[in-house]
Amino acid sequence: MWAAQIPPTADLREAARLDREGKCAESEPIYRKALAAQAPTLALLNNAGNHYLACGDATKAREYFEFVVRRSPSHINANLQLARLAVERRQPAEAFLRVLTGQSDPALWVEAGGLYARAGDFRNAQQAFQKVAAARPGDFDALWNLGRAAARAGDLERARDALESALRLKPGDAGALLELGLAHAASGDAPRAVFLLAQAESKAPAQPGVALALARAAEDAGYYGDAAAAYERHLKQQPSDAAARRDHARVLALAPGGRERGLRLLEEYGASHPTDPVAHFQLAQLTWETNPEQSLDRLDQAVKLDPKLAPAHTARAWLLHRLGRDGEALPHLDAALKVTPDDVRALDLRGLVLVGLERVAEAEKTFRRAAAVAPSDWEVRLHLGRALMEQGREQEARVWLDQYQKLRPARQRDARREPGMIELATLPAAERRARQIERFQTMAAARPDDALLRLHLASLLLTDGREAEATRQFASLLEANPDEATLVEAGRVLLDARRYEWALPFLEKAGRKADLALAQFHAMGADRALKTLADSPEEGEALVLKAEILDGAGLLDKVAAVDVPPRVAGRAALLLARHSRYKDAARLLARAPGSDRGLALSEAVVLALDGRTDEAMRRLQRIEERWPEWPAPYKVHALLLSGSEAARKARTAAALGGGAADARCQTLRQWLQPVCRGDAE
């Protein structure tokens, strides 16, 4: 039974102060007196829950918060605290239910994201933080949390987009640089990861984990000298990290001048950690040339300690194959492929082992499987072609050997083992580019037959505005007779730079008609481009380009009817829109993949041009909710709104890196001329 008298508000404020100071014994009588009053208020019950929570009595805190939600089911704080208590009891389902009860509040979605993340459910954490970012566009913390959750959910492209947007809001933020570097490392782009993580370490050298992440990225990139130095910095912070000590010894052994010391340190580590299979594996890798039998013994020990260590199985099979013991190698490859069925190197080696065992038909099947897994792997195509030749199927073999010729690199280059890449990453942009140019000039002079080196050097010179030097390097590249892939890459670099005349000879030699016609159109006029496209099928990219050159000219019906590839669907839609065929453009874009944000935005634009403004704005809202880190939809949205709403959207676009708000119509003129009132006349 509740008593009649309620304590004064001043007493409750005093109780809250005592709670903040940890004086629970002194605040407890005040709450008891208040709760003895008749019909305590919702605020009092909530404060009592907070009191017991602060004082470490989770059971009583839960009891009072449940009183609150029975009277007010969507009460934000009570649901939030009940969710936290459920997480502590390892009841994530109840926690999520409590958060969802108050889902309209962004603060609840922040908590939901945290709850999902702590439970290891990063996909739902990503969705929760996406809602926060959509509700708080241009908010650094929302984008940072979204990027982190997306990375841990495996959505690495989304993680990179969100974290890059966060860095535009806070350039140089060490935490965002760290997370973005980790996302690039997980994507397999180790050099870019090194660049970002080196900057993160320069901003926060004492932050735990940064030096280790940098060391591992540098190791993956083959920058062994840099990796060794980064491991040493990490070990000064964390001297008890045994795995880092082991891996430091390995990269030191691979760095120039470090082999003897690195091997000694790794052997010492192995002696003190005899049950570490990775140490046996690493020692085997470093000693197989000088002592193959000892290396085999180490690999045997590694797979006994960890039968699922697939790289050790593959390494032992490779060494047995080199020693002519293919019968012993095959079981190890089968064991590796049970663990990692799509490991292209294990598949390729299995094919070679089967050839060595004169089981060529089985080898062919294995090579074909590897070719399907890795469509751009040149070694697999070479080995498959040879297997077909051995079976007398020369015509079929020629197809694969031709692919090998096109895909193989002009020259295999060793990784940059000496230190210096990390230092380069922390320099100002102008000085960094100058150092890169100097480095590529030295390497290109030493390796004049390396076409890719010369292409990188020419591109850097062009970016730096050194046109005369760039011209000479592109000319030298052309004279070096590079392979088709390098010709195409060079041509597209020059197309992007609008150096159309320079691009022509590269694209002519590569035989890529659509790219060549585009360069000819800008450099030589429509007639020459159309002549190149004359015998091309009227479909896909060639059809869209021909229609663009002719500005429609009777081809619009075909453009609207065919399934154009996603990479040119946006161009095709804009062409149709330019001729006021908005419904055709919208239908074409509606067939595009829903995961392509650029095409989704183009569809919203086309709907706006068709006068379906409300529908366009609904699409834009959905795009903003799905990709809250992207400035483009906010910019378009600003054009369709007016007054303070338009200004808010434009400010958000500018904050996310979308350019100044007052330039938005000029930026989107090609899409939205009829919408940009006053700018379309």
N, C-alpha and C positions, 0 to 999 in steps of 0.2 A: 504494500500500500504506500503510495507516494504521500509524503507529508505536505503541509500547507505552505511553508515559507520557502521562498527562493532566495539564495544568497545574492548580494549586490553584484553588478557587473564588474566593479572594481576588484572584488575578491577573485573572480575568474581570471581577470587579467594578471593578477598577482600569481595565481596558480600556474598560468602559462609561462610566466617569467621564471618561476622556480623550476619548471620542467626543463626549460632551455638551459638552466645552469646545472641540471642534473640533481636537483634537490628534491627527489621524488617523495621522500618521507615527509617533507614539509608541505608539499602540495596535495598529498593524498587526503588529509582531513577536509580540505576545501572542496574537493570533488565529491567526497562522500556526502558532505552536507548539501551540496547542490543536487546530487542525484536523489537525495531523500525527499526533495520537494515534489509537490503534486505536478504531474504531467510535464516532465522536463522537455525543454525545447529540442528541436533537431540539432541546432548548433551545439547545445550542451552535450548531447550524446556523441556527436562527432568529436568534440574537444576531449571528452572522456576517453574515446578510443585512441586519440593521438597521445593522451597522457600515458595510458597503459603501454602503448607501443614504445614511447620514449623511455619508459621505465623498465622495459624488458619483459613485460607480462603479455606475451602474444595471445594467450588464450582469452584473457579478459578483453584485450583490444579487439579481437575478432568478435567477441560477444556484442560489444557496443556498436561496432561498425555494422553488424548484421541487424541490430535494432534500427539503425539509420536507413539501410536499404529496404527494410520492410515498410517503412513509412515513406521513403522517397527512392524508388528503385533505380533512378538514373543519377543519384548523388555522386558527383565526380570523385571527391576525396575518399569517401567510404569505399566505393568500388575499386579505386586505385590501391588503397591499403589492403583490402581483402585480396586483390590480385597478387600483391607482393607477398602477403602471408602464404598464399597458396603455392607460390613458387618456392618459398622456403620449405614447405611441406612436400615438395616435389609432386605437386598436383597441377601440371600445366594446363590441363583441360579446364579446370575451374578458374584458373587465372585468366585465361583467354576469354572465358565467358564473362567474367567481371569487367574486363576491359571493353569488350564489345557492347556491354550495356550502356556505356557512355561514349560510344564511338564518334559522336558528332563533334567532340572536343579534340582539337589537335594535340593537346597535352596528353590525352588518353592514348592517342595513336603513338606518340613518342614512347610512352610506357609500354604499349603493346609491342612495339618494335624491340624494345629492350627485353621484354619477357620472352618473345619468340627467340631472340638471339641467345639468351641465357639457356634456353631449352635446346639450342642447336638447330632450330627450325629457321634457317636463314632465308628460305624462299618466302615464308610468311612475314619474316622481319622486313624483307625488302618491300613487300606490298604495303606494310604498315608505314614505313618511312617514306614510301612514294606518296602516300596520302598526306603525310606531314608536309613534304616538299610542295605538293600541289596547293595545300592550304596556306603555305607560307613561302610563296615564290621569292627567289632571291635571298633566302635565308641560308647562311653558310652551314650552320649545324645540321639543318635538315638535309642538305645535299651531301655533307660529309657522312652522315649516318646512312643515307641511301647508298652511297658508293661503297662503304664498308660492307653493308649487308649484301649488296649485289655481288661483290667479289667473293664473299664466302658462300654465296648460293651458286657460284659458277657462272653467273651472268657477267662475264668480264668486259664485254663491250659496253654494257650499261654502266658498270662500275667506273670505267674510264671516263665516259661522258659526264657522269655526275661529279666525279672528283675534279675533272678539268674545269667544270663550271664553278665548283667551290674555290678552286685556285684563282679563277678570274675575280672572285669576290675578295679573296685574301691572298694576293700573290706572295709566294715565299713561305706560306704556312707549312711548318715542318711536318705536322701530322698528316696533312693532305698530300704532301710530297711523298711521305712514307707509304701511305695507302695506295697512291697512284703507282708508285714504283713497284710495290708488291703485286698490283693487278697486272702490270706489264710483264713482270717476271712469270706470273702464272699463265699468261698468254703465250709464253715462249719468246717474247721480245726482250732478251736479256740485255742487249746494248742500251735500249731505251730505259730499262729498269735501272741500270748502272747510273745513267745520266741523272735520273730523278732522285735515286737514293743518295747519290753523292751530294746533291743539293740539300736533301733533308739532313744529312749528317753535318754539313757545314752550318746549317741553321741551328741544329740542336745536337751538338757532339756528345752530350752526356745522356741523351734519351736512350733508355734500354731498348735493345733489339735493332736499332738502326744500323750499327756497324755490322752486325751479323747478317742482316738482310742484304746489305751491300756486298759483303764478302761472298755470299752464296750467288748473288746475281753476277758478280764479276767472274766467279768460277764458271758459271754456266756460259758466260760470254767468251771464255777462254782467256781472260785477262788475268793470268795467274799471278803476276807480280803484284798487281793491285789487290787481288783477292787475299794474298798472303798478308799484306800490310793491313787490310781491313780486319782479317781474323785476329791479328795481333792487338789491334785497338779494342776489339770486342773482349778478348781474353784478359785485358787489363781491367775491364769492368766486371767480367764474370769468369774469374780464374778457375772455377770448379766445373765449367762446361766441358765435359769430357768429349762429346761428339765434335764440338768446335775445335778442340785441341787436335783431335784425329784428322779432321778435314784440313786444318791449317798445315799440318805436316805434309799432307798429300799435295796441296797446291804449291807449297814451298819446293817440293821435289820436282815439280813441273816448271817452275820459274827459272829463268837463266841464273846460273851460278848457285842454285839452291838445292840441287839434287842430293848431294852427299848429306847435308844437314837434314833435309826433309826426310830422307829414307831412315836416317838414324832416329829421328824423333818418332817416325811412324812405327819402327820396330820396337822402340821403347814403349810406345803406347800399346802395341799388340801384346808385348810380354806382360804388361800389367792389366790388360783386359782380354784374356785369352778366349772369352766366350762372345766377343763382339764379331759377328760374321762380316760386317762391313770392313773392318780393319784387315781381315784376311783377304778379302776381295781387292782392296786398294793396294796392298802389298803385292798381290799377284799381278795386278795391272802394271806396276812399276818395275817388276823384275822378270817379266816373261822373256825379254830378249836375251838377258845374260844367263838366266837359269830357268829354262822352261819347265823342267821336271819339278823343281821346287814351287814354281808358280802353279802347276797343276795340283800339287799337294795342298797349297793354300786355298785354291778354289774348291777343292774337294771338302776341305774343312768348313769353308763358308757355307756350302749348300747342305752339309750335315747339320750345322748349327741353325740354319734357316732354310728349309726346303723350298720356301716360297720366294727366295731372293732371286728373281728371274734374271737380272743382269749377270749374276755370278754363273748361273747355268749357261747363259749365252756365251759368256767369256770363256768358260771351260770348253764348250763345244768349238768355239773359234780356234782356240789353241790346239785342241786335238785334231781339228781339220788341217791346220797348218803342219802338224806333225805326221799327217797321213793316216790318222786313226779315226776314220769317218764312222766306223761301226760303233765306237764308243761315244762319238759326238752326238749321234742322233737322239738317244734317250734324254740327254740334257736339253736339247732344243724342244722336244715334246713337253718336257717338264716346264720350260720357260713359257711356252705358248699356252699351257693350261692356265697359267697365272695372268699372262698378258696376250690374249689371242690375236690382237692386231698389231703386234710389235713387228714393224716392217723389216728391221734388221735381222730379227730372229727368223722370220719367214724366208728372207733372202738367203741367209746362211743355210737354212734347212734345205733349200733347193740346191745349193752348191754341194752340200754333203750328199744328197741323193744322187746328183750327177757323179760324184766321186765313187759312189757305190754302184754305178751303172744302172740306176733306176730312173732313167731319164723321163719316162712318161709321168712318174709320180712327181719328179722335180718340176716338170712343166705346170702341173696343177698348183704346186706351191708357189711358183713364180707368178702365176696368174692371180692367185689370191693376194699376193703382196702388191701386184700392180693395181688391183682394185682398191686396196687400202691406201696406197700412196700414188695418185695419178701423175705426180710430177717427179717421181724418183727415177733418175737416169740409170742408176746401177741395176735396178731390177729389170728395166727394159733391155739392157745389154745382156744380162744373164738369160732372160727369157728368149731373146733372139738367138743366142748361141744354142740353147736347148732345142729350139725348133730346127736350127741348122743341122744339129747332130741327128735329128730324126728325118732329115731329107726334105723338110718342108720349107724350102728356100724362099718362096714367094711370101709366105706368111711371116717368116723370120724377118724379111726385109722391112716390113711395116714397123716392127718393134725396134729394129736397129736404126731406122730413120728417126723414130721418136727419140732414141738414145742420143743421136747426133744433135738433135735440136735442143735437148734438155741439158746435156752435160755442160758443166762450167768450162769456160775457156782455160781456166787455171785454178788449181786448188791452192788456197792460201792458208798458211798456218795462222792460228789465233795470235793476237797481240799479247805476248807473254810478259813483256817488260812493263813495269808500272808507268803510269802517266795518264791513263784514261780518266781516272777519278779526278785528278787535278784539272784536266781539261773541262770536265763537266761543270766545275764551279767557277769558271772564268766568266766575265761579262761577254755578251753575245758577240760583239764585234771582234774582241780578242780571240774568242773561241773559234770563230770562223776563220780568222787569219791563221791560227795554229793548225786547224784542220787542213786548210789549203796547203800550208807548208809541208805537213806530214804526207798528204796525198801526192804532192809534187815529188817528194823524195822517193816514195814507194813506186810511183809510176816510172820514174827515171831508172830505178833498179829493175823493174819488171815491165819492159816496154810491150810485151805480148799480152799483158793482162788487160782485157777490154773493160771489165767491170771497174777496175781501178781508174782507168782513164775517164769512163763515164761519170763516176762520182766526182772526180776532179773537175771535169768540164761543168757539171751541174753546180758545184760550189762556186766556181768562178762566175758563172752566169748570175747566180743569186747575189753575189757580192758586187755586181755591176761592172766586172772586169771583162767587157764584151770582146775586146781584141784577143785576149788570152783564151777566153772560152771558145771563140771561133777556131783558133788554132788547135785546141784540144779536141773539139768535135770533128774537125777535118782529119786529125791523126787517128781518131777512133774509127772513122769510116774507112781509112786506108788499111787499117789493121784487119779488115775482113771479119768482124765479130759474128757470133752466131745469131740465129733469128731472134731469140729472146732478148738479147742485148740491143739488137736493132730496133725492136718494138719499144723497149723501155726508153731508149734514146729518143725515138720519134715522139713518144707521148710526153716526155719531159719538155721537149721543144714545143709541142702543141700547147701544153699547159702554160708555157712561157710566152705564147703567141709569136714564136719565131717560126712562122710557117714555112718560109723559104728554106731555112736550115733543116727543117723536119723532112722535106721532100725526099732527098736521096736515101735517108734511113728507111722511110716507109716504102719507097719503091723497091729497095733490096729485100725488105721483109715480106712484101707481097700482101700486106693487109689493106684491102681495097677501101673499106669504110674510112679508116684513119687517113689513108692517102688522099681520098677524095675530099675529106674535110680540109686537109692542108692545101690541096689544089684550089679549092673554092676560095679560100682566103688569099692565097698567093697569086693565083692565075686566072680566077674568074669561074663563073658557073659552067661555061661550055666545057672546059677541060675536066672539071669534076664529074660532070654528067657523062662524058665519054668514058671515064674510068668505071662508072657505075652501070654502063649500058648493058653489059651482059650479066649483071648481078641479079639474083632472084629478087622479086619485089616482095620482100618480107623482112621482118626484123629491122636491124639497125640500118641496112642499106636502103630499105624502103623509106624509113623516117628521114634519113639524110637527104634522099632524092626529093622527098616532098618539101623539106625545109629549103633546099636550094631553089626549087621551083615555086616556093611559097604556096603550096597546095597543088595547083595546076592539074586538077582532075584526079589526084591521088588520095584525097582526103577520105573517100569512101573506103578505100583499101586500108588506110591507116586505122580507121575506126573499127574495121572488121577483124583484122588479124590480131593474134596474140603476140604483141611485141614483148621483147625481153624486159625485165624490170629496170635494167640500166638505162633504157631509152624511153620507158613509159612516160616519164615526166616530160621529156622533150616532145613526145607525140601528143600528149594532152595539151601542152602549151600551143602547139601548132594548130590543133583543132580549136582551141579557145580563141586564138588570134583571128580565126574566121567565124567567130561567134557560134561555133558548134559546141556549146557548153554541155549539152546533154550527152553527146557522143564522148566528149572528153571525160565526163563524170563516169560514164559506163566503162570506159577503158580503164580508168583508175580504180574503179570498184573491183576489177578483176585482179588487181595487183596484190602481192602478199601483205597481209595485215601487219606484219612486223616491220615494214619499211616506213619509217616515220616521214621521210621526204615525200613519198607518194601519198601518204595520208594527208599531209599538209597541202599538196597540190590539189587533192580532191576537195578540200575545204575551200581553197581559192576558187576553183572552178564553180563550185556551188554558189559562192558569192557573186561571181561574174554572171551567173545565170539568174540572179535576182533572188535566190533562195537563201537570203541572209540569215534568217533564224536557224535554218538547218546548218549553214556554214558555221555559225557561232557555236552550235551544239557540238559539231565535230571538233572545232578548235578547243572547246572546253575539255573534251575527252582526250585530245592530244596533250594538252597541258597537264591533265591528271596522270597520263601514262608516262610522259617524258617531261617532268617539271623542270629538269635542268637545261632544257633546250630553249634558246632565246627566240627562234624564228616564229613559233606560233603566237607568242605574246606580241610580237611585232605586227603580224598580220591582224591579230585581234584588235589591236589599237586602231587600225585603219577602218574597222567596221563599227567602232564605238564612237562616242563623242564625250566631250566634257571631261570630268574628273576620272571616269572609268577608263577612257582612252589614255589619259595621261599616266594612270597607274600602270596599265599594261605596257606602255612605252618605256616607263622607268624600269620596270622589271626586265624587259628585253635588254635595255642598256646595261643594267647591273650584271646580267648574265653574259655580257660580251657581245650583244647584238647590235652595237653601234649606237650612235646618238639618236635620240627620239625624233629630233627635228629633220633627220635625213631619211626617215623610214620610207616615204613615198618614192624617193629617188632610188633607194636600194631595191625596192620591189616593183619598179616601174614595169618590167617585162611581164609580171604577173597581174598587176592590179591597176592598170591605167584607168579603167572606168570607175574603179572604187576610190582612187585618190582624187577626190573632188578638188578642183582648183589646180591640180597638177596634170590633169589629163587633157586639158584643152589644147 
